[in-house]
Amino acid sequence: MNTLPSADGRPDAAGHAPKIAILIPCFNEEVAFGKVIRDFRAQVPDAAIYVYDNNSTDNTVAIAAAAGAICRRESLQRKGNVIRRMFADADVYVLLNRVSRYARKNSGKK
């Protein structure tokens, strides 16, 4: 019998833990990106963190790579194209939207 892994990260009946991917679409997010990736790495250390760049013109990709993210590029502009590209890498997904809003919320600033 083929069972799905538990949503809470516990192994399934066959002892397989789910593969978790944190998916972050981005466009010119260099200001907050390193912290966001480090925060997720601390909270979900076994997750693969994927950054899907949509033609950033700043240092977003370099910062993400330096923080340990797996960087992918989507050349077709618009978020919908990035989202379509994202869902092929894991069993469990955490999709982050608005990196700068997340960083502000967790920095104590409004």
N, C-alpha and C positions, 0 to 999 in steps of 0.2 A: 504494500500500500504506500503510495506517495503522499506524504503529509507536508504541509507548508510549515515553515519555521514560525515560532512564536513571535508575535508582534512586540513582546517585551524583551526580546533579545535572548531568551532561554533556548537551548537546543530543542529541536523537534524530537519525535520518537526515535529517530535513527541516530540522534546525537549530533546533528548538524546545526551549528549556530547560523543565523541569517547573515548574509553579506549586507552590510549597511553602507549606503552612500549618501553623503551630504552633497546636494547639488546647488550650486550658487551661480545664477546667471549674472553677468556683469557687463557694465559699460562705463568706463572711466570712474572706477571706484578706488583709486590708489590711496586716498586719505584714510579710509577705514579698513581696508582689506586685510592687512597683516594681523590686526587684532581680532577680527572676526574669525579668521582661520585658526589662529592660536586658541581662541575661546572654544570653538567646536572641538578641536583636537583634545583639549583638556577635558571636556565633558563626555566625548564619545571617542576614546582613544583608538578603538579598533575600526572606526569608520574610515572609508576612503573619501577624501574631500575632493570633489570635482568642481573646477571653475570653468564655466562656459563663457568665454569672452566673445563679445559681439562687436568687434572692430574698435576696441578702445584705442585712444590716441595718447594716453598717458602711460604710466608704468604699472598699471594694474596687473598685467600678466607676470611681469618680473617679480613683483612683490608677492603675488600668490604662489609662484613657483618657489621662491625663497622661503616661504612659510610652510612648504611641504605639500601644497595642493597639486593635484593632477590637472593640468591645464589643457583645455580643448578650445578650439576656435569655431565659431559659426560665422561665415562671411555674409550670409543673407541677413540684412539688417531687419530688426524688429524682434521683440521679445518672443512672439509666437514661434518664430523659426528656431530660436534657441531652445525653447521648451520642447518642441518636437524632437530636437536632437538629443535631449538629455536622457530620456527614459530607456536606456539600454544597458546600464552598468551595474545593477544590483537587484536584490530581493526586496529591500526596504529602502524607502527614499525619505529624506528630509529636504524639502524645497524651501529655500530662503528667498524672500522677496524684500527688496529695499534694504540693502546692506547698511546704508547710512542711517536709516531709522533704527535698525538693530543696534548699531554701535552707539548712538546717542542714548537709547534706552538703558543700555548696560554700562554707560560711562557716568551716569548720575546727572547728565546735562539734559535739558529739555530742548 
